């Protein structure tokens, strides 16, 4: 891909976001979040490109943050697993898994993404379309961008400095629900309710496969969830059901 292509793409996406359309301004803003000088800005620009723009690169590939989000999710889980393994030598596999799940949960990543004000990197004209989870999605994409730009060691250090060490002993996560799907299944079983997750595949306007999950209790449809993976769609449906039932 040529520099001219990325420059044209960047201007198209951020033509109304003047604060971040200038590369020096973007570098300065990234430096404050990352704690180091970014290298290839194209990775970070892609991390801030929402799928709703339906952009494609010169080879016809979709140009948005979803692939970087996929990569960042894996890097975050590996770095978190390594950190917890070393920090808590007396904890068993079950407890380590529980803590990790809460750290990488959408709720926790959304909270961190809001603290970092990651939404401001997205064009303001499209903010109403981004949804409640965009901060967590962008955070994972940002980790993916750091990995592609600087490699695993830098990405791991970034995760340690900005996500893991500031949370101390993670005691504040004890009351968080790490998996809404797991919570709703356990809740239904305790009350002898029949539950069911039904997932279908759909195709959006961009030609991407989207998973649509419906969650039922005693045969009654309680909630829907749509996402780019079956796992996330089920989790979203369970979360929406939780919020509906418990009005939270």
C-alpha positions in Angstrom: 0.0 0.0 0.0 1.3 3.4 -0.9 1.7 6.4 1.3 -0.6 8.3 -1.0 -3.4 5.7 -0.5 -3.2 6.0 3.3 -3.1 9.7 3.2 -6.2 9.8 1.0 -7.9 7.3 3.2 -7.0 9.2 6.4 -8.3 12.5 5.0 -11.5 10.8 3.9 -12.2 9.3 7.3 -11.1 12.3 9.4 -12.1 15.2 7.1 -14.3 16.7 9.8 -12.2 15.6 12.8 -9.7 18.4 12.4 -7.9 17.8 15.7 -6.8 14.3 14.6 -6.5 14.7 10.8 -3.0 16.1 11.3 -0.3 13.5 11.7 1.8 15.4 14.3 -1.4 15.9 16.4 -2.2 12.2 16.1 1.4 11.3 17.2 1.2 13.6 20.2 -2.2 12.2 21.3 -1.0 8.6 20.9 2.2 9.4 22.7 0.2 10.4 25.8 -1.8 7.2 25.8 1.0 4.8 24.8 3.9 6.2 26.7 6.2 5.8 23.7 6.7 7.2 20.2 4.5 5.4 17.7 6.2 4.2 14.5 3.9 3.3 11.6 0.9 5.5 12.0 -1.1 3.5 9.5 -1.7 0.7 12.1 -3.2 3.2 14.5 -5.3 4.9 11.8 -6.7 1.5 11.0 -7.4 0.9 14.7 -9.6 4.0 14.7 -11.5 3.1 11.6 -15.0 1.9 12.3 -16.5 -0.8 10.1 -19.6 1.3 9.4 -17.5 3.3 6.9 -17.4 0.3 4.7 -13.9 1.2 3.4 -11.6 -1.0 1.4 -7.9 -0.8 0.6 -6.5 -0.8 -2.9 -6.6 -4.6 -2.9 -10.3 -4.7 -2.1 -9.9 -5.8 1.5 -12.1 -4.3 4.2 -10.3 -1.5 6.0 -11.4 -1.3 9.7 -10.4 -2.2 13.2 -12.0 -5.6 13.4 -8.9 -7.6 12.4 -6.7 -5.6 14.7 -9.3 -6.1 17.5 -9.1 -9.9 16.9 -5.3 -9.7 17.2 -5.3 -7.4 20.2 -7.7 -9.7 22.0 -5.2 -12.6 21.7 -2.2 -10.5 22.7 -4.1 -9.1 25.7 -5.1 -12.6 26.9 -1.6 -14.0 26.6 0.0 -11.0 28.4 -2.6 -11.2 31.1 -2.2 -15.0 31.6 1.6 -14.6 31.9 1.3 -11.8 34.4 -1.3 -13.6 36.6 0.7 -16.8 36.5 3.8 -15.0 37.9 1.9 -12.7 40.3 -0.2 -15.3 42.0 1.9 -18.5 42.4 -0.5 -20.0 44.9 -3.7 -19.5 42.9 -5.1 -22.5 41.0 -6.1 -22.7 37.4 -9.7 -22.0 38.1 -9.1 -18.8 40.1 -6.5 -17.5 37.5 -9.0 -18.1 34.8 -11.7 -16.2 36.7 -9.5 -13.2 37.3 -8.3 -13.1 33.7 -11.9 -13.3 32.4 -12.8 -10.2 34.5 -9.8 -8.3 33.3 -10.5 -8.9 29.6 -14.3 -8.6 30.0 -16.0 -6.1 27.7 -17.2 -4.2 30.8 -13.7 -3.7 32.1 -12.2 -2.8 28.7 -15.1 -0.4 28.0 -14.3 1.3 31.3 -10.6 1.6 30.5 -11.4 2.8 27.0 -13.6 5.6 28.4 -10.9 6.6 30.8 -8.5 6.9 27.9 -11.2 8.8 25.9 -10.6 6.6 22.9 -14.0 7.6 21.4 -12.5 11.0 20.6 -10.2 9.4 18.0 -13.3 8.4 16.0 -14.9 10.9 13.6 -17.6 12.9 15.5 -20.1 12.6 12.6 -20.4 8.9 13.2 -20.4 8.7 17.0 -24.1 8.0 17.2 -23.6 4.8 15.3 -20.8 3.4 17.4 -22.6 1.6 20.2 -21.8 1.1 23.8 -18.9 -1.3 23.3 -16.8 0.8 20.9 -14.3 1.9 23.5 -13.5 -1.7 24.4 -13.3 -2.7 20.7 -11.0 0.2 19.9 -8.8 -0.6 23.0 -8.2 -4.2 21.7 -7.6 -2.8 18.2 -5.1 -0.4 19.7 -3.2 -3.3 21.4 -3.2 -5.0 18.0 -1.8 -1.9 16.4 1.0 -1.7 19.0 1.8 -5.3 18.4 2.1 -4.8 14.6 4.0 -1.6 15.0 6.5 -2.5 17.8 6.2 -6.3 18.4 5.1 -8.4 21.3 7.5 -7.1 24.0 6.4 -3.5 23.6 2.7 -4.6 23.4 3.2 -6.6 26.6 4.9 -3.7 28.4 2.1 -1.4 27.3 -0.5 -3.8 28.7 1.4 -4.1 32.0 1.8 -0.4 32.5 -1.7 0.7 31.4 -4.0 -2.2 32.2 -2.6 -4.7 34.6 -0.4 -3.0 37.2 -2.7 0.0 37.8 -5.4 -2.5 39.0 -3.4 -3.7 42.0 -4.6 -7.0 43.4 -7.8 -6.9 41.3 -10.0 -7.0 44.4 -12.2 -4.4 42.8 -13.1 -6.9 40.1 -14.4 -9.5 42.6 -18.1 -8.4 42.2 -18.0 -8.0 38.5 -19.7 -10.5 36.2 -17.0 -12.0 34.0 -19.4 -13.8 31.7 -23.0 -12.9 31.4 -23.7 -16.1 29.5 -22.3 -18.2 32.4 -24.2 -16.0 34.9 -27.5 -16.4 33.1 -27.1 -20.2 32.7 -26.3 -20.6 36.4 -29.2 -18.3 37.4 -31.6 -20.3 35.2 -30.5 -23.7 36.4 -30.9 -22.6 40.1 -34.5 -21.7 39.4 -35.2 -24.7 37.2 -35.9 -22.5 34.1 -35.3 -23.8 30.6 -32.8 -21.7 28.7 -31.7 -21.7 25.1 -29.2 -19.8 22.9 -30.1 -20.0 19.2 -27.5 -18.5 16.8 -27.9 -17.8 13.1 -25.4 -16.4 10.6 -26.3 -13.2 8.7 -24.5 -11.1 6.1 -24.3 -7.4 6.5 -24.1 -4.7 3.8 -20.3 -5.0 3.7 -20.5 -8.8 3.0 -19.3 -9.7 6.4 -20.6 -12.7 8.4 -22.5 -11.5 11.5 -23.8 -13.9 14.2 -27.3 -13.2 15.6 -28.1 -14.9 18.9 -31.5 -15.1 20.5 -31.8 -16.0 24.2 -34.9 -17.8 25.5 -36.2 -18.6 29.0 -39.0 -21.2 29.2 -39.6 -20.7 25.5 -39.9 -17.0 25.7 -37.6 -14.7 23.8 -35.7 -12.5 26.2 -33.0 -10.8 24.2 -31.0 -10.6 21.0 -27.3 -10.1 20.4 -25.3 -9.5 17.2 -21.5 -9.6 16.8 -18.7 -10.7 14.5 -18.2 -14.0 16.4 -20.7 -16.5 17.8 -19.1 -16.3 21.3 -19.5 -12.5 21.4 -23.1 -12.6 20.1 -24.1 -15.1 22.8 -22.4 -13.0 25.5 -24.2 -9.9 24.2 -27.6 -11.6 24.2 -27.0 -12.9 27.7 -26.0 -9.4 28.9 -29.1 -7.8 27.3 -31.2 -10.5 29.0 -29.5 -9.7 32.3 -30.2 -6.0 32.0 -33.8 -6.6 31.1 -34.5 -9.0 33.9 -32.6 -7.2 36.6 -33.2 -3.7 35.2 -29.6 -2.7 35.4 
